[in-house]
Amino acid sequence: MTGLIVLNTVADVDAWAEKAKTPIAAVLTMGALHQGHAELVRYAKANTPTGTRVIATIFVNPTQFNNASDLVEYPRTLESDLETLQVAGADAAFVPDVSQMYPNGLEVNPPMEPGAIGEVLEGKARPGHFRGMLTVVDRLLSITHANFSFFGEKDFQQLTLVKAMVAATKKPIEIVGVPTVRDEFGLALSSRNRRLTPEAIEHARLIPAAMNKASEIFLSSGSATEAEVAGRELLEQGEPFEIEYFEIKSNDLVSPPTLGNARVFVAANIEGVRLIDNHEIAK
């Protein structure tokens, strides 16, 4: 593919990295790319030193799926993914198989345990998910020789844990959060959206509306409980929804939320597809 170098092995990436002594920015993905991923690549290009090379990884990590059917059904669209990366301006794509990422079998050995940050929200709903995520992110950051790595804020808990892991392991890597890319109705772009019918997409757009409602209530009342109830009630107007959680947390996910330090988080299933989202509650 002209303009985009596709690498399949760790040795390939090592050779690519050694060809030029420039900084490297990594964008880690599981494929099924959309414009949110493209924005990560563009953002990396625009917010790193001149000459920085951007490498995107595409790897559906089996150890972070606690639902076997979700792993099987996760969309795989490699050809269009590579086109998306090329248009966005990525310099290389690392597309390994499982043996490259787990040469000793599917061992889950994160360099840091998720701890209290990983015990709420996604960690509570998906046991083991964050241990698998930290294991593969740590390995990908090392393989790509990253000086910078860019993560979407839609997965805010993941972003928080990756920042904590990099700090704990003293890796010389800057982890950067990038604002969530949304459609014209505020729905966060997600690889899972393509599995929804047009009717379900309409219902899914209640998610940003419910988050906005909860934000308004929290800012006016200061009560997380009252705000969560209001958000849930709005979301439950979409009958197909199964709400896993709708909670207000602080930005560190551990201390109590306060005015000026709060985010609303939601996970809901619709048509068997699990969607997550969050946004900061700003004054």
WOGI-V147028 format. One record per helix or strand of 2 or more residues. SS is the DSSP state (@ for helix, = for strand). FROM is the first residue (numbers start at 1). TO is the last residue. If there is no record, write none. Layout:
SS;FROM;TO  SS;FROM;TO
//
This chain:
=;5;7  @;10;18  =;24;29  @;35;46  =;53;58  @;62;64  @;68;73  @;78;88  =;92;94  @;98;101  @;115;119  @;122;125  @;129;143  =;148;152  @;153;169  =;174;178  @;191;195  @;198;204  @;206;221  @;224;235  =;242;249  =;263;270  =;273;280
//
